[in-house]
């Protein structure tokens, strides 16, 4: 029996996939995208599994559904899906979704050139530029980002000690900079990043508490951000972000760039108004900026956070109709361990 048919627009943001699902949306219960995200995970996760995992997707696959706005001031809402679940926020996913949504006419801005979007992590504002009938670039004014833990030493069996920071940029990131037991991403193969990242993430999660002070459903370290030398002219820094079980982000990672700027701001290495050109493992670039500084109330204790922006581009390359049919033994996908 066919469980669902999903029309999808496939795109990539600076190299990383974005599958915008444009039909087959389940009706979700909840007032906010955070509540709707939890409802989707509880009742409709089979859709994510079918569309993200092999054979319809792959390890890096990530995507999104557009929903009507949850807030009065917003133009639309986004639910993110990927191999690991439903992220509270995804920067490359937002850039791809906005590009594909505008180019296909699925998003109609009330004010040309700008949009307000509800996401599970809160609300983001978008500014975009068009050229020759296409979206040339998308700038996201992201949710507040802040450094959570600083200079924590983790003991990684087989690798040794790593001193790391943990920062939030829409997801929680362990950030690993070059040090005795890690020479930098320019010295490590993709296979080494994929080998050590899940172990670092697991040990970091065992040792460090990460719960967002304004939404307790946003918790736990999901990503590992490794740094190293740049390879593209004009980059201020380079990173390789590990997500899911076996993925390295091909884009510079929007929430990772936000988390990294928050870390560098807290350590005095970036200031309000600074731009930050961040490079991915394949050398593609996002331009980040520290747009503002705010205080987040964490049960009476104030956390200083930055308001980051991230600018990048996406390209649409395919349109397809995907069915999930119960008679297929791999209807809900698989992942090779
Ligand atoms: O761009 O925020 C991002 C992202 C998260 C995981 C992969 N990309």
Boltz pocket constraint, residues with backbone or C-beta under 6 A from the ligand:
constraints:
  - pocket:
      binder: B
      contacts: [[A, 62], [A, 89], [A, 90], [A, 91], [A, 92], [A, 93], [A, 243], [A, 249], [A, 251], [A, 252], [A, 253], [A, 254], [A, 255], [A, 256]]
      max_distance: 6.0
